[in-house]
Amino acid sequence: MTDDSVSRLATVSAQLQHAAKLGQHATPTLIAVSKTHDADTIRPLLEAGHRVFGENRVQEAAAKWPDLRAAYPGVELHLIGQLQSNKAADAVALFDVIHTVDRPSLIAALAEAMDKSGKRPDCFLQVNIGDEEQKGGCAIAEAPAMLETARSAGLPIIGLMAIPPHGLDAAPYFALLAKMARELGLAKLSMGMSEDYEVAAMLGASHVRVGSALFGARA
């Protein structure tokens, strides 16, 4: 496992660099998605010097990351899963970046938590780019108003995040997200996962969220 994840890290990093260069973009930040993986599985990547990780659930992250952070300074932790408003304070305390801001009630809860704690993690506005009922994210048409709401509440929104529909060509959805970000004056794009991170890098992703391509398929 040790050698596997570290060699995969090198491979994915090289592919990202190459794809970004083809698209004439900067190489995106690689978020190693460590959800469902225990500390022993994560440690080899930390030993190899990787410091940017993503988790889906606040409780799972709270159980394993405080100890890992103490042992490996400089970790940057990203919340990439849906966030319930009642977990906003925990998320603000634990994460450096939150990728799934998508509704007014969550914006209000995050703003309150940030004001109380004085900690202001960077945030991405999540867009439901494929207009799918089961997915989180605000509707495309609502994004400008949602951004205005978030900014008025004092959230540091740095970019847009999306997950394209499974099984379809991701490129048009990534291109649309990039166009939206330009129009909204946002610099960052959180897009691309294990199956499409090279396409995302080519189309200007600033952050890609890669799990199984690093850690292997989940059980």
Backbone as JSON, one array per atom type, in Angstrom:
{
  "sequence": "MTDDSVSRLATVSAQLQHAAKLGQHATPTLIAVSKTHDADTIRPLLEAGHRVFGENRVQEAAAKWPDLRAAYPGVELHLIGQLQSNKAADAVALFDVIHTVDRPSLIAALAEAMDKSGKRPDCFLQVNIGDEEQKGGCAIAEAPAMLETARSAGLPIIGLMAIPPHGLDAAPYFALLAKMARELGLAKLSMGMSEDYEVAAMLGASHVRVGSALFGARA",
  "N": [[0.83, -1.21, 0.0], [1.9, 1.23, 0.85], [4.03, 1.91, -1.02], [2.49, 1.87, -3.3], [0.52, 4.0, -3.12], [2.19, 6.2, -2.96], [3.67, 6.07, -5.33], [1.57, 6.33, -7.09], [0.82, 8.93, -6.48], [2.96, 10.38, -7.53], [2.62, 9.8, -10.24], [0.01, 10.83, -10.82], [0.47, 13.53, -10.2], [2.36, 14.23, -12.16], [0.83, 13.84, -14.48], [-1.15, 15.77, -14.11], [0.36, 18.1, -14.25], [1.26, 17.98, -16.9], [-1.21, 18.03, -18.34], [-2.25, 20.51, -17.58], [-0.37, 22.18, -18.66], [-0.74, 21.72, -21.39], [-3.23, 22.93, -21.7], [-2.48, 25.46, -21.19], [-2.51, 26.47, -18.57], [-2.01, 27.06, -15.02], [-0.6, 24.5, -12.93], [-2.96, 22.54, -11.19], [-3.86, 22.5, -7.66], [-3.47, 19.51, -5.96], [-5.83, 17.75, -4.31], [-5.79, 15.26, -2.07], [-8.08, 12.87, -1.64], [-9.1, 11.64, 1.24], [-11.19, 10.41, 2.46], [-12.93, 7.83, 4.19], [-10.58, 6.42, 4.52], [-8.09, 5.21, 6.75], [-5.76, 6.45, 9.29], [-3.31, 5.07, 8.96], [-3.3, 4.45, 6.28], [-3.21, 6.93, 5.14], [-0.86, 8.04, 6.03], [1.57, 7.32, 4.49], [1.47, 9.11, 2.27], [1.67, 11.56, 3.56], [4.22, 11.23, 4.66], [5.62, 11.28, 2.31], [5.56, 13.9, 1.76], [3.25, 15.15, 0.88], [0.61, 17.46, 1.48], [-2.02, 18.34, 1.24], [-5.31, 17.58, 1.75], [-8.55, 16.0, 1.42], [-11.78, 15.69, 2.87], [-15.0, 14.12, 3.32], [-16.83, 14.12, 5.4], [-17.57, 15.79, 8.41], [-17.42, 14.63, 10.99], [-15.9, 12.3, 10.6], [-13.47, 13.38, 9.76], [-12.79, 14.82, 12.05], [-12.2, 12.79, 13.77], [-9.78, 11.68, 12.91], [-7.9, 13.58, 11.95], [-6.82, 15.61, 13.8], [-4.71, 14.35, 15.31], [-3.01, 13.51, 13.23], [-2.36, 15.97, 12.1], [-0.92, 17.11, 14.16], [1.33, 15.56, 14.09], [2.3, 15.97, 11.53], [3.12, 18.86, 10.48], [1.65, 21.67, 8.74], [-0.44, 20.7, 7.22], [-3.18, 21.06, 4.99], [-6.55, 21.17, 5.11], [-9.42, 20.17, 3.37], [-12.91, 20.49, 3.09], [-15.01, 18.56, 1.25], [-17.43, 17.38, 1.0], [-21.08, 17.36, 1.26], [-22.44, 19.74, 3.49], [-24.09, 19.94, 6.53], [-26.1, 22.44, 8.04], [-26.1, 22.45, 10.84], [-23.61, 21.51, 11.45], [-21.85, 23.45, 10.91], [-20.22, 25.06, 12.62], [-18.37, 23.2, 13.63], [-17.14, 22.49, 11.24], [-15.93, 24.9, 10.43], [-14.08, 25.18, 12.47], [-12.38, 23.04, 11.99], [-11.6, 22.78, 9.26], [-9.64, 24.13, 6.52], [-10.48, 24.98, 4.07], [-13.65, 25.16, 2.53], [-15.7, 23.51, 0.33], [-18.36, 23.35, -0.43], [-20.48, 25.29, -0.3], [-23.75, 26.18, -0.67], [-26.36, 27.15, -0.23], [-28.7, 29.5, 1.24], [-29.27, 29.06, 4.02], [-27.08, 27.61, 4.94], [-25.02, 29.39, 4.4], [-25.66, 31.41, 6.25], [-25.29, 30.0, 8.66], [-22.55, 29.35, 8.52], [-21.43, 31.91, 8.43], [-22.12, 32.88, 10.97], [-20.67, 31.08, 12.56], [-18.06, 31.69, 11.77], [-17.85, 34.37, 12.55], [-18.05, 34.09, 15.31], [-15.83, 32.48, 15.95], [-13.69, 33.73, 14.79], [-12.18, 32.61, 12.86], [-11.69, 32.21, 9.41], [-12.26, 30.2, 7.02], [-11.36, 29.71, 3.59], [-13.82, 29.62, 0.97], [-15.71, 27.76, -1.45], [-18.27, 28.27, -3.82], [-20.74, 25.98, -4.46], [-21.95, 24.7, -7.48], [-24.73, 23.28, -9.08], [-24.06, 21.85, -11.67], [-24.97, 20.12, -13.63], [-27.65, 20.19, -13.32], [-28.94, 18.28, -11.62], [-31.22, 16.43, -9.71], [-30.5, 14.95, -7.4], [-28.13, 15.96, -6.55], [-26.01, 18.17, -4.62], [-25.57, 21.78, -4.5], [-26.08, 25.04, -5.88], [-28.55, 26.22, -8.23], [-27.62, 26.97, -11.62], [-28.59, 29.44, -12.58], [-29.04, 30.74, -10.21], [-26.61, 31.31, -9.11], [-25.22, 33.92, -9.23], [-26.76, 35.5, -7.41], [-26.53, 33.97, -5.1], [-23.81, 34.13, -4.62], [-23.62, 36.84, -4.04], [-25.14, 36.94, -1.68], [-23.52, 35.34, -0.02], [-21.14, 36.84, 0.06], [-22.07, 39.2, 1.21], [-22.59, 38.25, 3.71], [-20.09, 37.93, 4.65], [-18.53, 35.77, 3.96], [-15.52, 34.33, 2.74], [-15.48, 33.87, -0.41], [-13.82, 32.12, -2.85], [-13.98, 30.86, -5.27], [-15.61, 28.64, -7.68], [-17.25, 25.44, -7.39], [-17.9, 22.2, -8.73], [-19.56, 19.1, -9.62], [-19.65, 17.16, -12.35], [-22.29, 15.43, -14.27], [-22.38, 11.93, -13.75], [-20.81, 9.61, -15.91], [-21.11, 11.03, -18.26], [-19.48, 13.09, -20.77], [-17.18, 15.12, -19.26], [-16.05, 17.52, -20.04], [-17.63, 19.7, -21.33], [-19.11, 20.58, -19.12], [-17.15, 21.38, -17.3], [-16.05, 23.45, -18.81], [-18.21, 25.2, -18.87], [-18.43, 25.84, -16.14], [-16.01, 27.18, -15.77], [-16.43, 29.4, -17.41], [-18.57, 30.6, -16.06], [-17.27, 31.28, -13.66], [-15.41, 33.18, -14.58], [-17.17, 35.19, -15.44], [-18.28, 35.91, -13.01], [-16.16, 36.94, -11.73], [-14.42, 35.32, -10.26], [-11.55, 33.57, -9.17], [-10.82, 30.89, -8.77], [-11.23, 27.33, -9.39], [-12.77, 24.48, -8.39], [-12.7, 21.45, -9.53], [-12.97, 18.26, -11.12], [-12.18, 14.88, -10.7], [-11.12, 11.52, -9.8], [-11.66, 10.19, -12.25], [-11.57, 12.15, -14.2], [-9.61, 14.1, -13.9], [-7.51, 15.0, -15.51], [-8.72, 16.21, -17.72], [-10.0, 18.28, -16.38], [-7.78, 19.74, -15.44], [-6.72, 20.59, -17.85], [-8.65, 22.36, -18.6], [-8.51, 24.41, -16.83], [-8.76, 24.03, -14.02], [-8.26, 24.92, -10.6], [-8.1, 23.43, -8.37], [-8.09, 19.95, -7.9], [-9.9, 17.0, -6.99], [-8.92, 14.14, -5.84], [-9.27, 10.74, -5.22], [-9.6, 7.67, -5.45], [-7.75, 7.24, -7.52], [-5.41, 7.68, -6.24], [-5.44, 6.26, -3.78], [-6.39, 3.8, -4.47], [-9.18, 1.66, -5.38], [-12.09, 2.02, -3.38], [-13.19, -0.18, -0.78]],
  "CA": [[0.0, 0.0, 0.0], [2.76, 2.4, 0.99], [4.66, 2.25, -2.28], [1.45, 2.1, -4.3], [-0.08, 5.35, -3.07], [3.24, 7.21, -3.21], [3.97, 6.06, -6.77], [0.4, 6.92, -7.77], [0.91, 10.37, -6.27], [3.92, 10.9, -8.52], [2.0, 9.66, -11.57], [-1.08, 11.8, -10.95], [1.06, 14.88, -10.22], [2.97, 14.44, -13.49], [-0.27, 13.96, -15.45], [-1.78, 17.08, -13.91], [1.28, 19.12, -14.77], [1.24, 17.88, -18.37], [-2.51, 18.46, -18.85], [-2.37, 21.95, -17.36], [0.53, 22.83, -19.64], [-1.44, 21.64, -22.68], [-4.29, 23.93, -21.69], [-1.86, 26.75, -20.86], [-2.95, 26.87, -17.23], [-1.13, 26.66, -13.91], [-0.91, 23.16, -12.42], [-3.87, 22.67, -10.06], [-3.57, 21.88, -6.36], [-4.0, 18.15, -5.86], [-6.43, 17.4, -3.02], [-5.87, 13.81, -1.91], [-9.35, 12.62, -0.94], [-8.77, 10.57, 2.2], [-12.42, 9.92, 3.11], [-13.02, 6.37, 4.43], [-9.26, 5.82, 4.72], [-7.6, 5.44, 8.11], [-4.49, 7.17, 9.42], [-2.2, 4.26, 8.43], [-3.35, 4.54, 4.82], [-2.91, 8.32, 4.76], [0.49, 8.41, 6.46], [2.61, 7.3, 3.45], [1.45, 10.34, 1.46], [2.23, 12.6, 4.43], [5.67, 10.97, 4.71], [6.18, 11.67, 1.0], [5.56, 15.36, 1.67], [1.97, 15.74, 0.45], [-0.01, 18.13, 2.64], [-3.38, 18.82, 0.96], [-6.21, 16.43, 1.83], [-9.97, 16.3, 1.4], [-12.68, 14.78, 3.59], [-16.41, 14.32, 3.02], [-17.67, 14.24, 6.58], [-16.94, 16.52, 9.5], [-17.13, 13.73, 12.11], [-14.79, 11.41, 10.24], [-12.25, 14.19, 9.76], [-12.48, 15.17, 13.44], [-11.68, 11.6, 14.46], [-8.42, 11.26, 12.53], [-6.94, 14.6, 11.52], [-6.06, 16.34, 14.83], [-3.45, 13.65, 15.61], [-2.15, 13.55, 12.03], [-1.87, 17.35, 11.95], [0.1, 17.33, 15.18], [2.54, 14.83, 13.67], [2.77, 16.45, 10.22], [2.72, 20.28, 10.37], [1.45, 22.24, 7.4], [-1.56, 20.08, 6.5], [-4.31, 21.91, 4.59], [-7.68, 20.24, 5.06], [-10.54, 20.67, 2.56], [-14.19, 19.79, 3.19], [-15.52, 18.46, -0.12], [-18.76, 16.75, 1.03], [-22.21, 18.21, 1.66], [-22.34, 20.19, 4.88], [-25.35, 20.31, 7.2], [-25.96, 23.72, 8.74], [-25.8, 22.25, 12.27], [-22.2, 21.13, 11.59], [-21.06, 24.57, 10.39], [-19.2, 25.5, 13.58], [-17.31, 22.17, 13.63], [-16.43, 22.58, 9.96], [-15.09, 26.11, 10.45], [-12.97, 24.93, 13.39], [-11.51, 21.94, 11.55], [-11.15, 22.83, 7.86], [-9.02, 25.35, 5.99], [-11.24, 25.35, 2.88], [-14.95, 24.49, 2.44], [-16.0, 23.51, -1.1], [-19.76, 23.0, -0.73], [-21.43, 26.33, 0.1], [-24.74, 26.07, -1.77], [-27.72, 27.59, 0.09], [-28.69, 30.61, 2.2], [-29.23, 28.63, 5.43], [-25.69, 27.22, 5.24], [-24.25, 30.64, 4.42], [-25.93, 32.07, 7.54], [-24.66, 29.21, 9.73], [-21.1, 29.51, 8.4], [-21.1, 33.3, 8.8], [-22.21, 32.97, 12.43], [-19.54, 30.32, 13.12], [-16.83, 32.44, 11.48], [-17.86, 35.57, 13.4], [-17.81, 33.66, 16.7], [-14.5, 31.88, 16.14], [-12.63, 34.57, 14.22], [-11.49, 31.84, 11.81], [-12.46, 32.36, 8.18], [-11.77, 29.34, 5.95], [-11.77, 30.02, 2.22], [-15.0, 28.86, 0.56], [-16.15, 27.66, -2.84], [-19.71, 28.16, -4.05], [-20.99, 24.79, -5.26], [-22.98, 24.87, -8.51], [-25.29, 22.04, -9.61], [-23.74, 22.16, -13.07], [-25.75, 19.26, -14.53], [-29.05, 20.31, -12.95], [-29.37, 16.95, -11.18], [-32.01, 16.53, -8.47], [-29.89, 14.3, -6.23], [-26.84, 16.58, -6.22], [-25.95, 19.46, -3.96], [-25.16, 22.88, -5.36], [-27.16, 25.95, -6.27], [-28.84, 26.22, -9.66], [-26.75, 27.86, -12.39], [-29.2, 30.79, -12.64], [-29.04, 31.35, -8.87], [-25.24, 31.5, -8.63], [-24.86, 35.31, -8.93], [-27.44, 35.95, -6.19], [-25.96, 33.2, -3.98], [-22.5, 34.73, -4.38], [-23.87, 38.13, -3.38], [-25.57, 36.6, -0.31], [-22.35, 34.86, 0.72], [-20.22, 37.96, 0.27], [-22.7, 40.12, 2.17], [-22.49, 37.62, 5.03], [-18.69, 37.94, 5.04], [-17.8, 34.53, 3.6], [-14.49, 34.54, 1.71], [-15.7, 32.98, -1.57], [-12.66, 32.26, -3.75], [-14.2, 30.22, -6.56], [-16.77, 27.76, -7.89], [-17.0, 24.0, -7.36], [-18.98, 21.41, -9.32], [-19.37, 17.69, -9.96], [-20.47, 16.93, -13.54], [-23.06, 14.19, -14.24], [-21.59, 10.7, -13.89], [-20.98, 8.85, -17.15], [-21.13, 11.92, -19.43], [-18.23, 13.82, -21.0], [-17.11, 16.2, -18.26], [-15.45, 18.74, -20.59], [-18.55, 20.84, -21.47], [-19.51, 21.07, -17.8], [-16.0, 22.12, -16.77], [-15.94, 24.7, -19.58], [-19.29, 26.08, -18.41], [-18.08, 26.34, -14.8], [-14.93, 28.16, -15.96], [-17.06, 30.6, -17.98], [-19.31, 31.23, -14.96], [-16.3, 31.88, -12.73], [-14.89, 34.4, -15.22], [-18.23, 36.21, -15.42], [-18.51, 36.32, -11.62], [-14.92, 37.51, -11.21], [-13.82, 34.39, -9.29], [-10.29, 33.07, -9.75], [-10.51, 29.47, -8.51], [-12.18, 26.32, -9.86], [-12.62, 23.15, -7.8], [-13.39, 20.53, -10.45], [-12.14, 17.13, -11.54], [-11.96, 13.81, -9.72], [-10.21, 10.47, -10.29], [-11.89, 9.78, -13.64], [-11.51, 13.24, -15.19], [-8.77, 15.21, -13.41], [-6.67, 15.57, -16.58], [-9.6, 17.13, -18.48], [-10.2, 19.46, -15.53], [-6.53, 20.52, -15.44], [-6.59, 21.19, -19.18], [-9.66, 23.41, -18.74], [-8.26, 25.51, -15.9], [-9.02, 23.77, -12.6], [-7.23, 25.34, -9.64], [-8.06, 22.34, -7.4], [-8.74, 18.7, -8.29], [-10.2, 16.21, -5.8], [-8.59, 12.79, -6.34], [-9.25, 9.73, -4.19], [-9.27, 6.3, -5.83], [-6.55, 7.21, -8.36], [-4.26, 7.7, -5.32], [-5.53, 5.25, -2.71], [-6.98, 2.56, -4.96], [-10.64, 1.61, -5.27], [-12.58, 1.78, -2.02], [-13.85, -1.49, -0.59]],
  "C": [[0.86, 1.26, 0.0], [3.31, 2.85, -0.35], [3.62, 2.59, -3.34], [0.94, 3.53, -4.28], [0.96, 6.42, -3.38], [3.6, 7.23, -4.7], [2.79, 6.61, -7.57], [0.4, 8.44, -7.64], [1.83, 11.01, -7.31], [3.32, 10.88, -9.92], [0.92, 10.72, -11.78], [-0.53, 13.22, -11.02], [1.67, 15.21, -11.58], [1.89, 14.62, -14.56], [-0.96, 15.31, -15.34], [-0.93, 18.2, -14.5], [1.23, 19.17, -16.3], [-0.07, 18.43, -18.94], [-2.69, 19.97, -18.71], [-1.54, 22.73, -18.37], [-0.11, 22.84, -21.03], [-2.51, 22.72, -22.8], [-3.81, 25.33, -21.38], [-2.41, 27.34, -19.56], [-1.89, 26.49, -16.21], [-1.55, 25.26, -13.45], [-1.83, 23.28, -11.21], [-3.32, 22.04, -8.78], [-4.24, 20.51, -6.32], [-4.5, 17.89, -4.44], [-6.54, 15.89, -2.96], [-7.09, 13.5, -1.04], [-9.2, 11.39, -0.06], [-10.0, 10.05, 2.93], [-12.44, 8.39, 3.12], [-11.67, 5.69, 4.64], [-8.72, 6.17, 6.11], [-6.22, 6.1, 8.09], [-3.32, 6.39, 8.81], [-2.14, 4.32, 6.91], [-2.91, 5.92, 4.34], [-1.43, 8.65, 4.99], [1.56, 8.35, 5.37], [2.64, 8.56, 2.58], [2.0, 11.52, 2.27], [3.75, 12.47, 4.51], [6.36, 11.41, 3.42], [6.14, 13.18, 0.78], [4.26, 15.99, 1.21], [1.23, 16.3, 1.66], [-1.45, 18.56, 2.42], [-4.33, 17.63, 0.85], [-7.66, 16.88, 1.88], [-10.77, 15.25, 2.13], [-14.13, 15.15, 3.26], [-17.25, 14.66, 4.23], [-16.9, 14.88, 7.74], [-16.53, 15.55, 10.63], [-15.94, 12.82, 11.82], [-13.46, 12.16, 10.28], [-11.81, 14.52, 11.19], [-11.85, 14.01, 14.19], [-10.22, 11.32, 14.12], [-7.42, 12.39, 12.29], [-6.23, 15.36, 12.63], [-4.72, 15.68, 15.16], [-2.48, 13.71, 14.43], [-1.55, 14.95, 11.85], [-0.77, 17.65, 12.95], [1.43, 16.7, 14.76], [3.14, 15.38, 12.38], [2.31, 17.9, 10.04], [2.52, 20.69, 8.91], [0.34, 21.6, 6.6], [-2.63, 21.12, 6.2], [-5.49, 20.98, 4.34], [-8.89, 20.88, 4.37], [-11.79, 19.83, 2.83], [-14.83, 19.77, 1.81], [-16.9, 17.79, -0.17], [-19.82, 17.75, 1.46], [-22.12, 18.52, 3.15], [-23.72, 20.56, 5.41], [-25.1, 21.59, 8.01], [-25.59, 23.53, 10.21], [-24.36, 21.79, 12.53], [-21.27, 22.27, 11.17], [-19.93, 24.97, 11.33], [-18.04, 24.5, 13.64], [-16.47, 22.26, 12.36], [-15.47, 23.77, 9.93], [-13.87, 25.88, 11.34], [-11.93, 23.99, 12.79], [-10.87, 22.16, 10.18], [-10.54, 24.19, 7.49], [-9.79, 25.88, 4.78], [-12.54, 24.52, 2.86], [-15.45, 24.64, 1.0], [-17.48, 23.48, -1.44], [-20.77, 24.01, -0.18], [-22.48, 26.43, -1.01], [-26.14, 26.56, -1.45], [-27.68, 28.65, 1.2], [-28.59, 30.16, 3.65], [-27.82, 28.23, 5.85], [-24.79, 28.46, 5.31], [-24.41, 31.34, 5.77], [-25.22, 31.34, 8.69], [-23.14, 29.35, 9.71], [-20.67, 30.91, 8.83], [-21.1, 33.46, 10.31], [-21.01, 32.27, 13.08], [-18.23, 31.07, 12.92], [-16.73, 33.68, 12.37], [-17.51, 35.21, 14.84], [-16.37, 33.23, 16.92], [-13.37, 32.79, 15.69], [-11.83, 33.85, 13.14], [-12.34, 31.89, 10.55], [-11.87, 31.48, 7.07], [-12.23, 29.85, 4.59], [-12.93, 29.11, 1.82], [-15.17, 28.86, -0.96], [-17.68, 27.62, -2.85], [-19.94, 26.94, -4.94], [-22.17, 25.02, -6.2], [-23.44, 23.48, -8.97], [-25.23, 22.12, -11.14], [-24.53, 21.31, -14.06], [-27.23, 19.28, -14.22], [-29.64, 18.96, -12.54], [-30.05, 17.05, -9.81], [-31.27, 16.04, -7.24], [-28.61, 14.99, -5.78], [-26.99, 17.89, -5.49], [-25.52, 20.54, -4.95], [-26.34, 23.77, -5.7], [-27.37, 25.85, -7.78], [-27.94, 27.24, -10.37], [-27.29, 29.3, -12.36], [-29.13, 31.51, -11.29], [-27.64, 31.73, -8.37], [-24.89, 32.97, -8.34], [-25.48, 35.82, -7.63], [-26.85, 35.26, -4.96], [-24.59, 33.77, -3.6], [-22.64, 36.05, -3.62], [-24.28, 37.93, -1.92], [-24.37, 36.21, 0.55], [-21.38, 35.99, 1.03], [-20.77, 38.95, 1.29], [-22.58, 39.59, 3.59], [-21.03, 37.55, 5.51], [-17.93, 36.66, 4.76], [-16.75, 34.83, 2.53], [-14.67, 33.52, 0.57], [-14.58, 33.2, -2.58], [-12.9, 31.66, -5.13], [-15.47, 29.4, -6.59], [-16.34, 26.3, -7.85], [-18.18, 23.31, -8.03], [-18.55, 19.97, -9.53], [-20.25, 17.42, -11.18], [-21.24, 15.61, -13.45], [-22.17, 12.98, -14.52], [-21.87, 10.06, -15.25], [-21.07, 9.71, -18.41], [-19.76, 12.58, -19.59], [-18.21, 15.04, -20.09], [-16.71, 17.54, -18.88], [-16.44, 19.91, -20.74], [-18.97, 21.43, -20.13], [-18.38, 21.86, -17.14], [-15.84, 23.46, -17.48], [-17.0, 25.71, -19.13], [-18.96, 26.67, -17.04], [-16.99, 27.41, -14.9], [-15.48, 29.49, -16.49], [-17.82, 31.36, -16.89], [-18.37, 31.95, -14.0], [-15.73, 33.19, -13.29], [-15.93, 35.53, -15.12], [-18.49, 36.75, -14.02], [-17.25, 36.91, -10.97], [-14.24, 36.65, -10.16], [-12.63, 33.68, -9.93], [-10.13, 31.56, -9.69], [-11.63, 28.56, -9.0], [-11.85, 24.98, -9.22], [-13.41, 22.18, -8.66], [-12.41, 19.45, -10.9], [-11.91, 16.16, -10.4], [-11.15, 12.7, -10.4], [-10.39, 10.16, -11.77], [-11.68, 10.9, -14.65], [-10.58, 14.39, -14.79], [-7.89, 15.81, -14.51], [-7.46, 16.56, -17.44], [-9.77, 18.43, -17.69], [-8.95, 20.36, -15.54], [-6.35, 21.26, -16.76], [-7.52, 22.4, -19.33], [-9.59, 24.45, -17.62], [-8.61, 25.28, -14.45], [-7.9, 24.35, -11.74], [-7.04, 24.26, -8.57], [-8.74, 21.12, -8.01], [-8.83, 17.81, -7.06], [-10.05, 14.72, -6.17], [-8.46, 11.8, -5.19], [-8.75, 8.38, -4.69], [-8.03, 6.2, -6.72], [-5.27, 7.27, -7.51], [-4.27, 6.5, -4.38], [-6.0, 3.89, -3.2], [-8.48, 2.57, -4.74], [-11.04, 1.32, -3.83], [-13.31, 0.44, -1.94], [-15.35, -1.33, -0.67]]
}
